[in-house]
Amino acid sequence: VQLQASGEAWCSRGGSLRLSCEASGSDFSIVAMSWYRQVPGKERGLVAAISTGGITNYADSVKGRFTITRDNAKNTLYLQMNSLKPEDTAVYYCYAKAWRSGAYVDFWGQGTQVTVSS
């Protein structure tokens, strides 16, 4: 399974961006998908998660500003980011937990640099 995320994105404070991440491959079933982010010198942290049934979970720092959605038919994950702040600047990673060959397997996208200028 491969996760292909959208490319580098940037905007000014208060702007909006949309990230996408498409899962491809064969013989797998996505169980859950998430977005994480990481800045230099800090651990990767959860931004938002969504289950197959559409149940969502957000980090407190993005609640009310970010929206995670997924298109199950296309195996594609989205992150709509509004009212962006400079502190949202980070590398964003998509993550998927999939069922494949009788086991759960974790997959990560390549990372997308998001830059918000002040």
C-alpha positions as CSV (number, residue, x, y, z in Angstrom):
1,V,0.0,0.0,0.0
2,Q,1.3,3.5,-0.9
3,L,0.1,6.8,0.4
4,Q,0.5,9.7,-2.0
5,A,0.0,13.1,-0.4
6,S,-0.4,16.4,-2.1
7,G,2.6,18.7,-2.6
8,E,4.1,21.5,-0.5
9,A,1.6,24.2,0.4
10,W,1.8,27.7,1.9
11,C,-0.3,30.7,2.7
12,S,-0.5,33.8,4.9
13,R,-2.0,34.0,8.4
14,G,-5.8,33.4,8.3
15,G,-5.6,31.6,5.0
16,S,-6.9,28.2,4.0
17,L,-5.3,25.1,2.6
18,R,-6.5,21.6,1.7
19,L,-4.3,18.5,1.9
20,S,-5.1,15.2,0.2
21,C,-3.7,11.7,0.5
22,E,-4.6,8.8,-1.7
23,A,-4.0,5.2,-0.8
24,S,-3.2,2.8,-3.6
25,G,-2.2,-0.8,-3.9
26,S,-3.9,-4.2,-3.9
27,D,-5.6,-6.5,-1.4
28,F,-6.1,-4.1,1.4
29,S,-8.9,-2.5,3.4
30,I,-8.4,0.8,5.1
31,V,-9.5,0.7,8.8
32,A,-8.6,4.3,9.9
33,M,-6.8,7.3,8.5
34,S,-5.2,10.2,10.2
35,W,-3.1,13.3,9.8
36,Y,0.0,14.0,11.9
37,R,2.4,16.9,11.9
38,Q,6.0,17.4,13.0
39,V,8.2,20.4,13.5
40,P,12.0,20.2,13.9
41,G,13.0,19.1,17.3
42,K,9.6,17.8,18.3
43,E,7.8,14.5,18.2
44,R,5.2,13.8,15.5
45,G,1.8,14.6,16.9
46,L,-1.8,13.7,15.9
47,V,-3.7,16.5,14.2
48,A,-6.9,14.7,13.2
49,A,-8.2,11.2,12.7
50,I,-11.2,9.6,11.1
51,S,-12.6,6.1,11.3
52,T,-14.2,4.1,8.4
53,G,-17.5,5.0,9.9
54,G,-16.7,8.7,9.8
55,I,-16.0,9.3,13.5
56,T,-13.5,12.1,13.9
57,N,-11.0,13.2,16.5
58,Y,-9.0,16.4,16.6
59,A,-6.1,17.9,18.5
60,D,-7.3,20.7,20.7
61,S,-5.1,23.2,18.8
62,V,-7.0,22.7,15.6
63,K,-10.5,22.1,16.7
64,G,-12.9,24.4,14.9
65,R,-10.4,25.3,12.3
66,F,-9.5,21.9,10.6
67,T,-11.8,19.4,9.1
68,I,-10.8,15.8,8.3
69,T,-12.8,13.9,5.7
70,R,-12.4,10.8,3.6
71,D,-13.7,9.3,0.4
72,N,-13.9,5.6,1.1
73,A,-14.6,4.8,-2.5
74,K,-11.5,6.6,-3.6
75,N,-9.4,5.6,-0.5
76,T,-8.5,9.3,-0.2
77,L,-8.1,11.4,2.9
78,Y,-8.5,15.1,3.1
79,L,-7.6,17.8,5.6
80,Q,-9.3,21.2,5.2
81,M,-7.3,23.8,7.1
82,N,-8.9,27.2,7.8
83,S,-7.8,30.2,9.8
84,L,-4.3,29.1,9.6
85,K,-1.7,30.4,12.0
86,P,2.1,30.5,11.8
87,E,2.3,27.8,14.5
88,D,0.5,25.4,12.1
89,T,3.7,25.4,10.0
90,A,5.0,21.8,10.0
91,V,5.5,18.8,7.9
92,Y,2.1,17.0,7.7
93,Y,2.0,13.2,7.3
94,C,-1.0,11.1,6.4
95,Y,-1.3,7.7,8.1
96,A,-3.4,4.7,7.4
97,K,-4.1,1.6,9.3
98,A,-5.0,-1.2,6.9
99,W,-6.0,-4.8,7.0
100,R,-3.9,-6.8,4.6
101,S,-3.1,-10.5,4.4
102,G,-4.7,-11.2,7.7
103,A,-3.0,-8.5,9.7
104,Y,-3.2,-4.8,10.6
105,V,-0.4,-2.8,9.0
106,D,0.6,0.8,9.4
107,F,1.4,3.0,6.4
108,W,2.8,6.6,6.2
109,G,2.8,9.1,3.5
110,Q,5.9,11.0,2.4
111,G,5.2,14.2,4.3
112,T,4.0,17.5,3.0
113,Q,5.5,20.8,4.1
114,V,2.9,23.4,5.1
115,T,4.2,26.9,5.7
116,V,2.0,29.7,7.1
117,S,3.6,33.2,7.1
118,S,2.7,35.9,9.6
